[in-house]
Amino acid sequence: MTITTEQIDQVDLTSIDAYKHWITETIRFADLDTLGHVNNVAFSTFYESGRVRYLSDLGTPVDTQAFVWMAVKLCIEFKAQMNWPGNVDIGSGIIRMGRTSMVVGAGLFVDGTCTSTSECVMVYVNSETSKAAEIPDDIRQRFLDKAI
């Protein structure tokens, strides 16, 4: 079933059921702050791991091709603390698609509890000119087919 941009824009990022793409990362001791909780910077690193793997699995890795995806805005809403030791499950999916950009929504979950959500604006960029480029129809459709 193909999903429309209007449908994916209504997703609840705190729901485990919202995501089709998952990876699991290990929480490292180095991820902790002085209070023993996972640091805010580590949250964004977990999101990056999920986002990069998601784009790669969809066939458009974030690397030095003729066209690349560039993160231009990242918003994180913190819901609960994470602690070490443990694992974090990262769910990712497209929640909005534009002409030259899209928004990847994601959630971090520990033992089924949502610890935060994020929205990252990704722009499709021509590597040679460093300018935004229109997302080709075949990539757009492939992404919409695998969206949240």
C-alpha positions, 0 to 999 in steps of 0.5 A, a space after each residue: 500500500 502506498 501512503 500519501 504525504 497527508 497521511 504520514 504527517 499525522 503520525 504519533 512519534 511516541 508510538 512503537 507501532 508507528 515505525 517500520 524501520 528499526 535498529 538497536 544501539 548499545 548505550 555506552 558508559 561514555 554516553 553518560 553525563 555527570 549525573 549518570 544519565 545518557 547525555 543530550 548529545 548521545 540522544 542526537 547521535 542515536 538519532 543520526 545512527 537510525 537516520 543514516 541506516 534508514 536512508 541507506 536501507 532505502 537505497 540512498 546512503 548519506 555519502 559522497 555521491 552526485 546527490 546526498 542528503 544533508 541534515 539542516 534542522 534537528 528537533 528533539 523532544 525529551 520524554 524520559 531519561 536513559 541509563 547505562 547499561 542497556 540498549 536503545 531501539 531507534 525507530 525511523 520513518 518519513 513523516 513529510 515529503 517536499 519538493 527538495 526536502 523531507 522530514 525524518 521522524 524518529 523515536 528512541 525506546 528503552 524497554 518499550 518506553 519512548 524516551 524521546 522523539 525527533 524530527 530532522 529536515 533532510 535536503 536533497 543536495 547536488 554534491 557539485 554545487 552544494 545546492 538543493 535539488 528536486 527529489 527524483 520521482 523514483 526516489 520519492 515513490 520508494 520513500 513514500 512506499 516505506 514511510 511511516 
